[in-house]
Structures are given as structure tokens and as C-alpha cells.
């Protein structure tokens, strides 16, 4: 199961509520927190200059994939998605393994 789906299921379990069909904003917020956590843990200090240097020179594994702030770009982009079985699922993306994608499902009455 991909990390972002595990995170989504766990976050709903912790909040004890029914999942929203697409909660990508929460994953992005969580990824930002993961980057900051790793940026403080890496140098082992809260010194602003040391943390800034760490941010500038490392990549960070997050729930939405690897983030490299040196290029100031996220190396993945979910470009086509669809709600399936109550979850937002990615049907096409740049920088994501095909095994993580799902085929688009035609909706009844659309064909």
C-alpha cells in the first residue's frame, strides 16, 4: 500500500470519522511537517542557520513522495485523478511509478 494511502487511512482512524473522498490538502500539510521535522533532526539543533543549510542540501522523504528543496520543485505531480470507492485515486502522474496508479473507471451514463 503506498505511503500516502496508509497516511490517509491512519489519519481518518485517528480522527474517528468517515473519509472525505479527496483529502490531498492534508497530505501536503503533513509533508511540510515531515520536511521540517527532518530538517531539525538532521543537524540535531534548532539553530536557524544549521537548519537552513540542511534544508538547502538534502532531499526529504514524505507521505507525498520525495521533496528536493534545492530545485524548489516537488518531483511528482498528480495530473489526472478520480474518486473511486470513497478515495481520490491518481490515474496519471509525473514522477510516480505506474504500479501506484489506477485505471480510470468510466462512470455510468458517460460512455
C-alpha positions in Angstrom: 0.0 0.0 0.0 1.5 3.4 -1.0 2.6 5.6 1.9 0.1 8.4 1.1 -2.8 5.9 1.3 -1.5 4.5 4.6 -1.3 8.0 5.9 -4.8 8.8 4.8 -6.3 5.7 6.4 -4.4 6.3 9.6 -5.4 10.0 9.8 -9.1 9.1 9.4 -8.7 6.4 12.0 -7.2 8.9 14.5 -9.9 11.4 13.8 -12.6 8.7 14.0 -14.6 10.0 11.1 -15.7 8.8 7.7 -13.1 9.6 5.0 -13.6 12.5 2.7 -13.3 11.5 -1.0 -10.2 13.7 -1.7 -8.1 14.9 1.2 -4.9 15.9 -0.7 -4.5 19.1 1.2 -4.0 17.2 4.4 -1.2 15.1 2.8 0.5 18.3 1.6 0.4 19.8 5.1 1.7 16.6 6.6 4.5 16.5 4.0 5.5 20.1 5.0 5.7 18.9 8.7 7.8 15.9 7.7 10.3 18.1 5.9 10.6 20.5 8.9 10.9 17.6 11.3 13.7 16.0 9.2 15.4 19.5 8.9 15.6 19.8 12.7 16.5 16.2 13.3 19.3 16.1 10.6 21.6 18.7 12.1 20.3 17.9 15.6 19.9 21.6 16.6 17.4 24.4 16.4 20.0 26.8 15.1 18.4 28.7 12.2 21.5 28.7 10.0 22.1 25.0 10.5 18.5 24.1 9.8 18.5 26.3 6.7 21.7 24.7 5.4 20.2 21.3 5.9 17.1 22.3 4.0 19.2 23.6 1.1 21.3 20.5 0.8 19.1 17.4 1.4 16.1 15.6 -0.1 13.2 14.6 2.2 11.1 11.5 2.1 7.4 12.5 2.8 4.0 11.0 2.5 3.6 12.6 -1.0 7.0 11.4 -2.2 10.5 12.8 -2.2 10.9 16.6 -2.0 14.1 18.3 -3.0 14.2 22.0 -2.0 17.4 22.6 -3.9 15.3 22.8 -7.1 12.3 24.2 -5.2 10.2 21.6 -7.0 8.3 18.6 -5.9 9.4 15.9 -8.3 6.0 14.3 -8.6 2.7 15.7 -9.9 -0.7 14.0 -9.9 -2.3 15.3 -13.0 -5.3 13.1 -13.5 -7.4 11.7 -10.7 -10.7 10.2 -10.0 -12.8 9.4 -6.9 -13.0 5.6 -6.6 -14.6 3.8 -3.6 -14.5 6.9 -1.5 -10.9 7.9 -2.1 -9.2 10.2 -4.6 -7.1 7.9 -6.8 -4.4 9.0 -9.2 -4.8 7.8 -12.8 -1.9 9.7 -14.3 1.1 11.4 -12.7 4.6 12.6 -13.5 7.4 11.0 -11.4 5.2 8.2 -9.9 5.6 4.5 -10.6 2.9 3.1 -12.8 2.2 0.5 -10.1 0.8 3.3 -7.8 -1.7 4.5 -10.4 -5.1 3.2 -11.1 -7.0 2.9 -14.4 -9.8 5.4 -15.0 -13.2 3.9 -14.4 -15.9 5.1 -16.8 -19.0 6.4 -14.9 -22.3 5.0 -15.9 -24.1 7.3 -18.4 -20.8 8.9 -19.6 -20.0 6.4 -22.3 
